[in-house]
């Protein structure tokens, strides 16, 4: 989905359209496809108005329908585009977003676009797409949805965004470099933009040993002060600028340091970073020493080249 398609569709929607989308969303809390009677009830519109607008919303790919032959009734559910418009509308009403721009990164679990925020500042919009991949896979790998019997893609994507937004706020308060969290609604996060590229794509670093030391120091702050473990850290979700400044991104899988999975995830995070610097820059550190440093069990940190 291009930014132009999202923006064009969003601008074409009337207030009644948003109410129908919202009514469908509310109905999806208990079923995948929502009957017309429930959409009418939640949207608080006349049935004639809803029936008139439903085909247009389907044509715009904001809703999909299932036949009465399949369900026993005519039902409707949101698409990701419909959910995008609901979330975007909420942030526009809060004056956090003025316009959506070019794609920054499109992936399996999220799409990120540049945008214009308050006072014409450049920001980023991250739409979580967790349900776009296998429901079973995400329920198995994400602890926060593993025990929920009815897990829709709406719930998965919204929970991922909410967890990441909260983790970003905690990290920023602890002095950990992450994009500035601006606002969140449903599966959408508005955040500041860090001008850099993935560490994996950097052709060279000015002082790789110094940068590795700083990364471990910031992970120590994340662990000790924010009381979090990133949970999915590697060279692909550390952004680095030409100056050597860096930022951690993609925190929806972060866990509290008292979580049963925390030790294993922290070990993996540090191992991923250490192996990358050893492989690409010939900077080595003992894994146990790095772990002890991040956990504040030692102040010693010996890097060799």
N, C-alpha and C positions, 0 to 999 in steps of 0.2 A: 504494500500500500504506500503510494507516494504521498509526500506532504501536500501536494497540490490537490490530490483526491480528497484527503481528509478535510482540508480547508474549504474546498468548494462544496462538499457535502454539508459541512457544518454550517456554512453561511446560508444554505438553502432551506434550513429547517425553521419551522414556525414554532411558537411556544407550545401549541397543541401537540406537535410532533415530539417534543421533548417530554411532554407529559405521558404520551403513549409509550415511549422508550422507558421512562421511569416506571410506569405501571407494569411493563413486561419484566423489568429487572426485579421488582418487588415480588412478582409472581414466581420468578425462577428460584426464589429461596426455598421452595418446597417441591418444585417439579421442573423438568427440563423444558417442556413446552407448556405454555400458559394459555388456557382457553380464553376466548373473547370476553366472556362474562367477567373473568378476573381482571383482564386488562382494563375493561370499562370501569370496574370498581376502583382499582388502584389509581387509574388516571383521572378519575372524577370528571369524566366527560360523557356526553350523550353517546349512546351506542351507535347512532347514525354517523356521528362525527368520527368515531373510531373506525367503523367499517369503511368509511370513505377514504381514510388516510392509510390504513394498513397496506393496501396494494402498492401505494407510492413508496412506503418505507421498505417494502420488500424489493421493489425495483431499484432502490438506491442501495441495496445490500446492507441495510441497517438491521433488518429482521429476516429470519427464514421461517417458513411454515412447514407444518407436517399435516398430512391429510387426515380426515376423519376416519378413513379406512384403516390407517395405521394405528392411530391412537384411540379411536372410538369417539373422538371429538376433534374439531379444528383447533390446532395449537400453534403458538408462535414463540420464538426465542430470539434473544439478541445475538448479533454477530459481534466480532471484535470491533468493527467499525462503529456499530451502534453504541457499544460500551465506551469507545474512544470519545464519541461526541458528548455523551453524558459527563464524562470526567472532564473533558476540555471545557464544557459549558460551566461547570462548577468553578474552575480556576479563572475563567474569563470574568465571571460575576464577582470574583474576589479581587479583580484588577491585578492578577498575577501574570496573566498572559494576554498579549495583544495580537500576536500573529505567529504562525508556525512556518518554519523555513526548511532548509535542506536536510536530508538525512545525514546523520553522523555515523551511525552504526546500526545495521539491521541483522538480527541474529535469531537463533531458535527460541530464546526465552525472553527477548525484549527488542524493541525498536527505539532508537534514540534519534531525535531531531533537534536541530537548532531552532530557536524561537526568539521572539521579541517580548521582553518582559516589561515590568513597570519602569516608566521613565526611559523607554527605548533601550534598555540594557539587553545585551545578548545573554540568553540563558539556554538551557537544554531541557527538553521534555523526554522523559523515559516512560514508554508504555510497556508494562510487563505483559508478556505473552505466554505465561507458564503453561496454560492449558492447550497451547498450540501443538505441543508435543504430547506424548502419551500420558493420559490420566494416571494409569497404573505406575508408570515410571516415576512421575513426580510425587505421587503419594508415597512411594517406597523410599525416595531419596530425601524428601523434605520432612523433617521431624514435626513441623508445626501443622501438617495436614494428615499425618499418618493414622491418627485415631478417629478421624471424622468419617462417619458412615456415608453421608451424602456430601460428596465433594465435587462441585461443579467447577468448570474452568473459571467462572466469575470469582468464586471464593478463592481458588488457588492464586489467580493473578492479583486480586486485591490484597490477600495476606502477604504475598511476596513484596508488594510495594510498601505496605504499612511497616513491615519488619525492616526493610531497607531504609526507609525514611527515618525511623526511630534510631537505627544504628548510626546513620549519618549524623544525626543531632548529638548523640552521645559521643561520637568520635570527635566532632568539632569542639565540643565543650572541653574535651581532654587534650586539645592541641594536636590532634592527629590530622594529617592532610587528606581531606576528602572534599569533593565538591560541596559547595554551600547549599544546604537544603533550604528550599524556598517555600514549597507547598506540596501537598499530596491530596489526591482525591481518587477513590477507587483504586484502579491499577496504574495510575499516572503520578509521576513525581516530576515537579519542576525544581531544577537545581542550577547552581552557577556552573559556568564552563571553565574547565582547566585547559589552558592552551598547551597541549603536549600530545605525544603519540604513545602507543603501547611500548613498554620497555622492550618487548620482543622485536619490534620494528626499528629500534634505534640503531643506526649504523655504528655509532661510537658514543661513549660517555666521557665527559671531561676527567672525572676522577672516580673510576668504578669502585675502588676499595672504600673510598669515603662515602659514596652513595649507598653501598651495601650496609655500612655501619649505621648510616642515618635511617635506612629502612628498618633495620632491627631495633633501633632506638624508638622509632615511632610505633613499631609493633609492641614494644614494651609499654608505651603509653596506652595503646589500645587495650592491652591485657590488664595492666595494673590500675589505670585511672578510669578508663571507660568500662573496664571489666567485661571486655568482649574479645572473641576470637573471630577473625575474618571468615574463616571456614572454606574459602575457595580461592586462596591467593596464589598467584603465579605471575610470570612475566607478561601474561595477557591482560591482567587487570591492575597493573601499575602503570600510570601515565607518567611520562617524563618529559620535561622541557629541555631546550638546548642549554639552559643555564645549569641543569642538573637538579632543579627542583622537581618534585614528584608528588603524586597523589594516588591514593588507593581508591578504586572504584568497584562497583558490583558487590554490594554487601547483603543481598537478601538471604544468604545462607549463613550469616553470622550467628553465633550463639553466645550466651553468657558464659563466663569462665567457669561457673559451677555446673554447667550442663555436663551430663555423662559423656558426651561426645567431644568435649572441648579439648582434652589432652591429645586425642588422636588427630583432630583437625588442626590444632596448633603445630603438631609435629609435621604434618603434611605441608602446611603453609610454609614453614621455615625450610623444610627440605626442598620444596619446589624453587624457592628463591635462591637458596644456597647452590643448588645444582646448576641453575641458570648462570650465575656469576662465575662458577668454576668452569663451566663449559665454554662460555663465550669470552670471558675476560681473564681467565686464569687466576681468579681470586678465590682463595679457599678458606673455609672455616669449619671447625669441628661441629657436627650437628648438636651434640649434647651441650657444648659450650654456648652455642647460639640459643638453645632452649633455656638453659639456666639464666642467660642474660635477659631474655624476654620476660621470663617469670620473676626477674629481680632477685634471683638467688645468688648472683654474682655480679660484680661490676666489670669483670675482666672480659675482654673481647679481642681475641688474637686473630688477625687476618694475615694470611701469607700469600705470596705470589710466586 
